[in-house]
Structure formats: C-alpha cells, structure tokens
Amino acid sequence: MIRLHIFPASLKGTPNPSPLCVKLETALRLAGVPHRVWYNTNPANGPKGKLPFIEIEDQRIGDSALILYHLKERLGVDLDRSLSDGERAQSHMLHQMLDERLYWVLLHSRWMDEANWRVTRQCYFGGLPFPLSLIVPRMARKQMRAALHAQGIGRHSAEEIYELGAKDLAALATLLGDKPFFFGDIPTLADATVFAYLVNIAGPELPSPLKDAALRHDNLLRHMDRMGELYAAKRQPQRIALTLAA
Ligand SMILES: N[C@@H](CCC(=O)N[C@@H](CS)C(=O)NCC(=O)O)C(=O)O
C-alpha cells in the first residue's frame, strides 16, 4: 500500500494548503490507486525536504511530478492514457506554467501580503509552542522571501506579480473553453493539477488580486466545482495523523 505524505488539511476552503499535495492526492484518487494518507507537518522528513512524498514498499520518492512518472512506470498509472501526443505536450506545458510560475504567484499572495501572512502563519505554525511560535515563522518567512527573490518573481512589484498570475489564469480559461475537462469529456492529470491550484487560489478566505482574477473566470470556477465533486466521490477511507520527529 502506498503511503502518501502530505500537510494536514489546515486551511479552510481547500483540501490541503499545498497545491502539490492536492494535485497528487487528486491524481491518486482519480486513478483509483489504493493509498493511505499520512499527515506530516515536517517537509524535512521527505527525501527532497519537501511535501508531498510517497513511500512505496522500500522506497521513498519526493516531487509530485517524479512520483507520477514513477507510478506510471512501476504500476502503469496513467491518467493521460486517452490523450494524443500533441495533447500530452500541451499538458506538459500546462504543468510547467502552473508548477513553475503560478505556484510562485500563489506563494507571494500568501506569504508576502501582510493580511494573508497572518492566516498563513497560523495555518503552518499555529501548533508551535512559545517561543518557537515567534522564532520559526519569522525565519520561515525570511527564507520564503529569499526563495522568491532567487526564483526571480520576488524582484517584481506586487502589481507585476499579480499581472503575471492573471495571465496564467486567462490562458487556462481559454484552453478550457466550454469543455467539461481540459481535454474533453474525460478528466486527466491536467484537470487534477488545475483543480489543485484553483481550489487553493479561490477556495480559502485569502483575498488577493490573484483570487479576484480567478473569480472572473466562470468556466474555471465551474471546473473547480466539478473536480471538487470528483475528488470527494473518490475519497479513500483511511487517514492517519502523524508528526514525524525532525
Ligand atoms: N516540485 C515539488 C515542489 C514541492 C514543494 O515545493 N512543496 C512545498 C509545499 S507546496 C514544501 O514542502 N515546502 C516546504 C519547504 O520548502 O521547506 C513537487 O512538485 O512536489
């Protein structure tokens, strides 16, 4: 049985505060892959120092994309089975846009916006005892600021960052059009991934120009609801709360 390690569901309005965790869990549910969810509060426990990661037999694998490649090779799990080569290429590019750009816009909106930071701090660090509750969030925010700067997006003004995010969302809305799913009538990995981001942008009560941009696309919101129903319908029974020692 695969063990899926993800953050606890600590942010109201989304199944998980991490879009990468939602993406992987949704993909496993859609593909009907039996797994157990382990709530893990310490990304350092993962082989890449990040969540999500999985344990499968004797192996620990990190990174949502690498995990999905691995499951395809090892277990034949392929949500994109119905896609043509061209559609697979489009899906590949969609994933890069979401994971390598929109992801950073979302991080900016949560960690750098002062009002949202209060919610983010509570979500990730709310359980820490004093004085760690003072020290750790401050350090983590400093590291996040440095990561945003190193990635490049942190060098832009907030206005520019949100403009980039709005363009990504507009591209998604155009690609989806009036289809139920990104590549027609069957949900694929792209749908799991877009759902993961949309539900994290539009779901929580974290106001931002990014959320405003998402709310302008009715077709994306309908897609989020459709995928939310599928996500709930394909729920797996066991969930185990766990905090591994660092
Ligand atoms: N490329 C990785 C990214 C994973 C990632 O960035 N996870 C974040 C949460 S969304 C994390 O664990 N951050 C904690 C840290 O960097 O210490 C994937 O697709 O899984």
The ligand as an SDF file (V2000), in Angstrom:
LIG
                    3D

 20 19  0  0  0  0  0  0  0  0999 V2000
    8.4570   20.3040   -7.1350 N   0  0  0  0  0  0  0  0  0  0  0  0
    7.9120   19.8300   -5.8880 C   0  0  0  0  0  0  0  0  0  0  0  0
    7.5900   21.0210   -5.0100 C   0  0  0  0  0  0  0  0  0  0  0  0
    7.1130   20.6330   -3.6220 C   0  0  0  0  0  0  0  0  0  0  0  0
    7.0270   21.8460   -2.7190 C   0  0  0  0  0  0  0  0  0  0  0  0
    7.5150   22.9370   -3.0480 O   0  0  0  0  0  0  0  0  0  0  0  0
    6.3980   21.6360   -1.5810 N   0  0  0  0  0  0  0  0  0  0  0  0
    6.2680   22.7120   -0.6250 C   0  0  0  0  0  0  0  0  0  0  0  0
    4.8230   22.8430   -0.1760 C   0  0  0  0  0  0  0  0  0  0  0  0
    3.7740   23.3380   -1.5180 S   0  0  0  0  0  0  0  0  0  0  0  0
    7.0960   22.3940    0.6080 C   0  0  0  0  0  0  0  0  0  0  0  0
    7.1610   21.2660    1.0470 O   0  0  0  0  0  0  0  0  0  0  0  0
    7.6950   23.4140    1.1630 N   0  0  0  0  0  0  0  0  0  0  0  0
    8.4270   23.2950    2.3980 C   0  0  0  0  0  0  0  0  0  0  0  0
    9.8500   23.7040    2.2920 C   0  0  0  0  0  0  0  0  0  0  0  0
   10.3130   24.0670    1.1880 O   0  0  0  0  0  0  0  0  0  0  0  0
   10.5080   23.6430    3.3340 O   0  0  0  0  0  0  0  0  0  0  0  0
    6.6550   18.9790   -6.1580 C   0  0  0  0  0  0  0  0  0  0  0  0
    6.0680   19.1010   -7.2420 O   0  0  0  0  0  0  0  0  0  0  0  0
    6.3180   18.1490   -5.3140 O   0  0  0  0  0  0  0  0  0  0  0  0
  1  2  1  0
  2  3  1  0
  2 18  1  0
  3  4  1  0
  4  5  1  0
  5  6  2  0
  5  7  1  0
  7  8  1  0
  8  9  1  0
  8 11  1  0
  9 10  1  0
 11 12  2  0
 11 13  1  0
 13 14  1  0
 14 15  1  0
 15 16  2  0
 15 17  1  0
 18 19  2  0
 18 20  1  0
M  END
$$$$
